[in-house]
């Protein structure tokens, strides 16, 4: 009888525990489905719910595991809540930050902030063209081999220009490695007295010290609004002064970095023959650097249509930094056939920086066949820029055999600058008439 009573009591206990377990699971699921924001704003409800959750967990697992699981849930939820705003602003410290929405238009928010007294920075994020890059500033490059942290932070107010690294995704102090390249970049602008006084661009992995300045961080910025606002800064800039150098030139780069086809149309307008010469020249670099096939096509058009040889010389640089195969083809054709001596010479120079069999063939062809001596001399210089195993033997051949004395003299000069042992032996042979 005693055994039967114990057995019945045990069964009743298990049924009661199962019933309580079911009720507690239901309450726990209700807790886990509560939206994050109300949970954070209601400390009382959170305490009650946590208590119910712990009661449920104690039915099934040990107290140690119960506290670990609850702590894990709290940590994950809190991190998810707090990381959204912080990650949006990148690695900016020492800022008096205010967050606003630009859903009603970026220009509207800029005007509102610009109307305030004193200087204020605004900032927002935009999707960036693909490719490994880190954008920071000259302040962020350590001055010593020890990588002193004092110089590894970009100063928002006093910092130098933009540094762009396309290396192995390691920051310049070597202390942080990103597994994937950034897909967004930050645009910051300094507003004071109703006007934009400076524009800066960074990738989110750049450490920025705002030096206690006010910062209005704008969420919900539409990419088209960003492009339109930046384009207005460019077109409003004068041909000289800070408005061009500290605002417009950075705005051109920011437009080129937008991962949108609309950016190509805006940049195309900047390189129209009627645009200022400085604007066409600056845009040419960014077309080659960031705009891929569309940029290479625009650069090829500029070579045929732009009225300024100075601008077209800058176009050869844009072609040289492009990774599109068509850009190299255009650069080779320019070095061979362009109507301008200066443009042909500049194309040869940039070809030498790219090296490769095709570049070497074009450079030696210019030495042999170009009708202009100045172009031949520039081609000799281009040989000196090739890797030594390619350039030095060809310079010695030109110095020995070219029929133009000016070209031979130029080849000897650059051989002397090479400090290569083969060049020393070459001069020894010449002087001793071996």
N, C-alpha and C positions, 0 to 999 in steps of 0.2 A: 504493500500500500504506500509505504513511504516512497519507494522508487517510482510508483505511478504518479504520486503527487509532484515529485521533483520533475518528472518527465513532462507533466502537464504545465507546470510553472515555467519550465524552460521553453516549451512551445509557445506559451502566451507571451513570454519575453521576446522571442524571435519575431512573432507577428507584430507586436507593438513596435519593435525596433524597425521592422520593415516599413510599417506605416509612417513612423516619424521620418525615416530615410526618404520616402517618397515625397512627403511634404517639404522636407528641407531641400531636396533637389529642385523642386518647383520654385521655392523661394530663391535658391541660388541662381537658377537660370534667369529669373527676373532681374536679379542684381547684375548679372553679366550683360544683359541686354539694355541696361540703362544707358542713354547717351552720355558721352564723356563730359561735356560741358556742365550739365546739371549735376552730375556726380561730383565734379570738382567744386561747384559753388555751394553744395549742401553738405557741410561737415557733419551735421547731426545725422542725416539719412545715411551718409557713408559709414558712420560708426555703427549704427544699428545693422546695416546690411552686412558689414564685415563680421559682426558678431554672429549673425545668422549663418554666414558662410563658414565661419570657423566651426560652429556647432555641427554643421553637416560634415565637414571634413574630419572631425574627430570621431564620427561614427565609423569611418572607413579606414583612416590611416593614423599613424603615430602623431603626437603633438609636434615633434620636430619637423616632420614633413609638412604638417599643416601650416606652420608659420612660414616655411620656405615657399610653399606654393602661393600663399596669400601675398607674401612680399614680392614674389615674382610678378604676380598679376598687377599689383599696385605700381611696381617700377615700370612695367611695360606701358600701362595706361598713362601714367604721368609723363613718361618720356615722349609718348606719342602726342600728348597734348602740348607739351612745351616746346618740342623740337620744330613744329611747323613754323612758328614765327621766327625762331632763332636761325634756322637753316635758310630761310628766305632772305635774310639780311647778310648772309655770308659770315665772315669772321671779323666783324666790326666791333671794336671795343671803345669804351670811354665816350659814348655818344648819348646825348639827351634825346632819346628816341620817342617818336610819336608815330602811330600807324594810322593810315587813312586808306580809303578805297578810291581808286580812280575809275570805277565802273562807269561814271558819268562823263568821263573824258579826261585825258591827261592834261591837256592845255588848261582846262578849268582849274585843276588842282595846282598846277604850276603858278597860275595867276594869283590864286589865293595865298600861296606860300610867299610869293614874291612881294605881296603887299604888306607883309609883316615888317616890323622894325628890326634892324640888325641883320646879320648874315645867317642864313639857314641853308643846310644841304637837303636835297631830296635824293631819293634812290629807289631803284626798282630793278627787277630781273627780266631778262628776255632770253628766248631760245637762241642758241648760237650755232653757227655753221659747224659741221663735223670736223674733227681733227684734234690731235693732241696739242694743247697749248696751255700755258699758264701766263696770265697777265697780272702784273703787279706794278711796282715802280722802282726807280733806282735806289730809293732808301732801303728797299727790302733785300738788296744784295750785300751780304756781309763784306766788310772791308778787310777783315783779317782771316787767316787760315783757321782760327779757332771758331769761326762762325758766331761771333758775339751777338747775343740776342738784341742788343741795343740797335743794331743796324738791320735787323731782319723784319722790321715792321714798317709798313708804309704809312707815312704821316699824311693824313687827308688834306690838311691845310697847307703844309709847307713842302710836301713831297715833290720829288723830281718827276720827270716824264714817265712814259710807259715802258716797262721792260716786258718783252714777250719771249717766252721760252717754249721751244717745241722739242724738248729733250725726252728723257725717260720717265716723265711724270713724277719725278722727285722734286720736292721744293728746294729752293736754293740753299737752305741750311742743311739739306740732307736728312732732316728729322721726320719727314712725312712723305709717304708714298701713296698715291691714289691708284686704285685698281682699275678705274675707268677714267678717261678724260672727261672734263666738264662738258655738259651739254647746254649750260646756260652761262650768261655773264651778267655782271652788275653795271649799271649806268648810274653815275652820281653827278649831280650838278649843284653848283654853289649859287645861291640867289641872294642878291642884296640890292637895295635901292630900286626894286622893280625890274631888275635885269639879271640875266645869267652871266656870271663872271668867269666860270670855269666848268668844263665837263671832263669827267674822268671815267675810265673803264677798267674793270678788274674781273678776274675769274673768282668764284666764291672761295677758293682755297687761299687767297691772298689775305694775310693778316693786316688789318687797317686800324690805325689809331686815330679816332675822330677828335682827340684832344679837347673833349668836353664841349664840342659844338652841337647845336641842335640838328637833329636829323629827322626828317619826315619820310617815313618809309611807305611807299605806295604799293598796295596790292591791287590786283585785278586790272593791271595796265594791258590794254589791247596792243598787240604788235603793230597794227596799222597806225594806231595813235602815236606810238613811239617813233615810227619812221617819219610820220608827218611832222611831229614836233622837232625832231633832230634836223630834218631837211630845212625847216624854217630858220633854225639857228645858222645853218650854212649859208643860205641865200641872203640872210640879213647882215652877214659879216662884211666889214669893209675889207679893202685889199691889203691893209697893213694893220698892225697893232694887236693888242691882246684879244680883241674879238675874233680875229682870224687864228692866232696862234694857240690860244688857250681854250677856245670854244669850238670854232668851226672845224679845225683840223681833226680834233678828237671826235667831233660829231660825224665826220666823214667815215672815220674808222668804225665807229659804233654802227652806222648804217650798214657798212660792208659786212659786219659780223652777224647781222640778223639772219636767221635761217628762214628767209622768206623770199620768194621770187620777186616780190614787189620792190625789194632793195635794188635789184638789177635795173629796174625802170628808173628809179631815182638817180642812181649813179650814172645811167646813160644820159640823163638830163644835165648832170654836172660836167660831162665831157663834151657837150655840144660846142661847136666852134665859137658860138657867141658868149660862152661862159668865160669868166676871168682866167687868165693864163695860170695863176697859182692853183686855182681850183681844178683845172684839167690835169695839171702835173701831179698834184697830190692824189687825186682820185685814181690816176693810172696805176700807182703802186698798189692800192687796195684792190683794184680789179684783178691784178695778177695774183696777189697774195691770198685772197679769200673767196673769189667769186667763180672759180672753176671754169667750165666751158663757156658760160655766158661772159665772164670777164675776158677770156682769151679772144672771143669774137669781137668784143668792143675794142680791145687793144689793137687788133688787126685793122679794124675800121679807122681808128685814130691815125695809124701810120699812113693811110691813104688820104685822109680827109683833113687832118688838123693843119692849119696854116702856119704853125710855129715849129721851127726845127728844135727849139729848146724843149718844147713840150714833147715832141717826138723822140728826143733823146731820153726823156724820162719814161716814155713808153717802152723803150728797150729794157730798162730796168724792171718794169712791171712784168714784161714777158719772161725775164730771166728768173723771177721768183715763182712763177706759175709752175704747177706740177702737171699741167695738161700737156700731152704730147704735141698738140697743135701749136702751142705757144713756142716750143723749141723750133718747129718748122718755120714759123713766121720770123723768129729771130735770125735763123740761118739765112732766109731769103733777104732779110733787111741788110745783113752784113755783106751780102753779095751785090745787091742790086739797088739799094735805096739811092735816090737822086742826090741826097745830101752827104758830103764828105764827113761831116761831124756825126751824123746819125749812123753811117756805116762804121765809123771808128768806135763809137760807143757800143754798137751791137757786137763788134769784135771783142771788146773788153769784157762784156758780160758773158759772151760765149766762153771765154777763157775760164771764167769762174765756174762754169758748169763742166768743163773738160769733156771727155768722151771722144770717140773716134770722129763723130760728125763735126764736132767743134774744131778739132785739130785740122781736119781737111779744109774747112772753111777758112781758118786762120792762115794756113800755108798757101791756100789758093789766093788769098788777098795779097800776100807778100809777092807772089809771082805775077799776078794778073791785074791787080787794081791799077787804074791809070793815075791815081793820085799818090804822090810820095808821102804825104801826111798820113794817108790811110795805111800805106805800107809800114810806116814807122809805128803806127798804133798797133798794127798786127804783130810787129816784132815784140812790142811791149806785152801783148796778149800771150805770146809764147812764153815770156818770162813768168807769167802767172800760172802756167800749167804745172802739174806735179813735175819735180825735177827730172825724173826718168824720162818724161816725155818732152819737156821744154828744153833742157840743156843740150841734148844732141842736135835738136833742130836749130837752136840758136847758133851752135858751132857751124852747122852746115850753111846757114845764111851768112855768117861772118866770113866764111871762106869763099863762097861761090856766088853770092848775089851780085848782079851787074851794077846795081845802084850803090854808089859809095855812101850815100846818106843812110841807106838801109843797113849796109855792112857796119858802119860806125855805130848805129843804134843797137845792133845785135851784140857788138863787142861791149858796149856800155852795160847792157843788161846781163851779159855773162859775168862781167866784173862784179856786179851786185849780187850774183847768185852765191858766191863763196863756196862754190862746188869744186872739189879736187880736180874734176875733169876740165873745168874752165881754167884752173891754174896751169895744168899741163898743156892746154890749148895755147895759152899766151906764151908759155915757154917755147913751144914749137914755132910759133910765129916769130918771136923775137930772135930765136937762133936760126930761123929759116930752115927748119928741118923739113 
